[in-house]
Amino acid sequence: MDGAFLYTLQNQKEVRDPYGIRMDSKVIIPFKWLSKDGKLLLVARMLRTFAYGFLSVVLAIYLKLLGFNDLYIGIILSVTLINSVVFTLIASFYADRLGRRNVLIVYSALMSISGLVFFVTSNYMALIVSAFIGTINVTGTETGAFLSIEQSMLPQTINDPKKRNTVYALYNMAGTFAMSAGVLLSGLPHVFAQQYGWNQIESSPSFCYIA
């Protein structure tokens, strides 16, 4: 009986080791085939798509509460889409020359600056400029420069060529679930306004900046 049990454990180790689980250790290491950079890309993808899902619902409502008419709101949202096209073209020409990591850092910094502008001002021209430079995606899905750069980097973050399809599947699945969570939590400003008496105009930008 003991021999059969040990033989079973050995077989489990042989089967599970390629999937990143060490049976001979007390610590389970998931995704051992994925480097630290690959895991950071997945986390960054989840944080961004969560914000995209949240903003796809909240941003237009917030701009309406500020008093902008439908045309002005549509212009701001259109500018965010123009940003996706322009920044993707810039990345396609200069990402390899400047370094993909450096381009991602610059785009992330611009996104943070854009969120800060939306948080501190309601000046229309400032919001237009912010929407253009901020890689803000209001469609709920990611179509901007981050997507093309990160997908080109993903194959370099795995140590097993057989996991290439797996890492792309994880990347897309993580983004979809995070986006869904953002959409689900987009009702929080309304809930806080009802439960705690927050003004929706004051609460919405706070959540937008956090996202």
SULKAFEN-V255900 format. One record per residue. N is the residue number from 1. RES is the residue in one letter. OMEGA is omega in whole degrees, -180 to 180 (none if undefined). Layout:
{{N;RES;OMEGA} {N;RES;OMEGA}}
//
This chain:
{{1;M;-180} {2;D;179} {3;G;179} {4;A;180} {5;F;179} {6;L;179} {7;Y;178} {8;T;178} {9;L;179} {10;Q;179} {11;N;178} {12;Q;179} {13;K;-179} {14;E;-178} {15;V;-172} {16;R;-179} {17;D;179} {18;P;-180} {19;Y;173} {20;G;-180} {21;I;180} {22;R;-178} {23;M;-177} {24;D;-180} {25;S;177} {26;K;-178} {27;V;177} {28;I;-178} {29;I;180} {30;P;176} {31;F;179} {32;K;-179} {33;W;-179} {34;L;-178} {35;S;178} {36;K;179} {37;D;178} {38;G;178} {39;K;177} {40;L;178} {41;L;178} {42;L;179} {43;V;179} {44;A;178} {45;R;-179} {46;M;-180} {47;L;-179} {48;R;-176} {49;T;172} {50;F;179} {51;A;179} {52;Y;179} {53;G;179} {54;F;-176} {55;L;-180} {56;S;179} {57;V;-169} {58;V;-170} {59;L;-179} {60;A;178} {61;I;179} {62;Y;179} {63;L;177} {64;K;179} {65;L;177} {66;L;177} {67;G;178} {68;F;178} {69;N;-174} {70;D;180} {71;L;-179} {72;Y;177} {73;I;179} {74;G;179} {75;I;179} {76;I;-180} {77;L;178} {78;S;179} {79;V;178} {80;T;178} {81;L;175} {82;I;177} {83;N;-179} {84;S;-179} {85;V;-176} {86;V;-177} {87;F;175} {88;T;176} {89;L;178} {90;I;180} {91;A;-179} {92;S;-179} {93;F;-169} {94;Y;-175} {95;A;-180} {96;D;-179} {97;R;-178} {98;L;-176} {99;G;-176} {100;R;179} {101;R;-180} {102;N;179} {103;V;178} {104;L;179} {105;I;180} {106;V;-180} {107;Y;179} {108;S;178} {109;A;178} {110;L;178} {111;M;179} {112;S;178} {113;I;180} {114;S;178} {115;G;178} {116;L;179} {117;V;178} {118;F;-178} {119;F;-169} {120;V;-175} {121;T;173} {122;S;177} {123;N;-171} {124;Y;-179} {125;M;176} {126;A;178} {127;L;178} {128;I;179} {129;V;180} {130;S;179} {131;A;-178} {132;F;-175} {133;I;-165} {134;G;-177} {135;T;177} {136;I;-179} {137;N;-176} {138;V;179} {139;T;-178} {140;G;177} {141;T;-177} {142;E;180} {143;T;-172} {144;G;-174} {145;A;179} {146;F;-175} {147;L;-176} {148;S;-179} {149;I;-176} {150;E;179} {151;Q;176} {152;S;-180} {153;M;-173} {154;L;-179} {155;P;180} {156;Q;-176} {157;T;-179} {158;I;179} {159;N;178} {160;D;-178} {161;P;-180} {162;K;-178} {163;K;-177} {164;R;178} {165;N;-179} {166;T;-177} {167;V;176} {168;Y;178} {169;A;177} {170;L;-179} {171;Y;-179} {172;N;-180} {173;M;179} {174;A;179} {175;G;-179} {176;T;180} {177;F;179} {178;A;177} {179;M;178} {180;S;178} {181;A;178} {182;G;177} {183;V;-179} {184;L;-177} {185;L;-180} {186;S;177} {187;G;-177} {188;L;178} {189;P;179} {190;H;179} {191;V;180} {192;F;178} {193;A;-179} {194;Q;-174} {195;Q;-173} {196;Y;176} {197;G;178} {198;W;172} {199;N;-176} {200;Q;179} {201;I;-180} {202;E;-177} {203;S;-177} {204;S;-180} {205;P;177} {206;S;179} {207;F;178} {208;C;-178} {209;Y;177} {210;I;180} {211;A;none}}
//
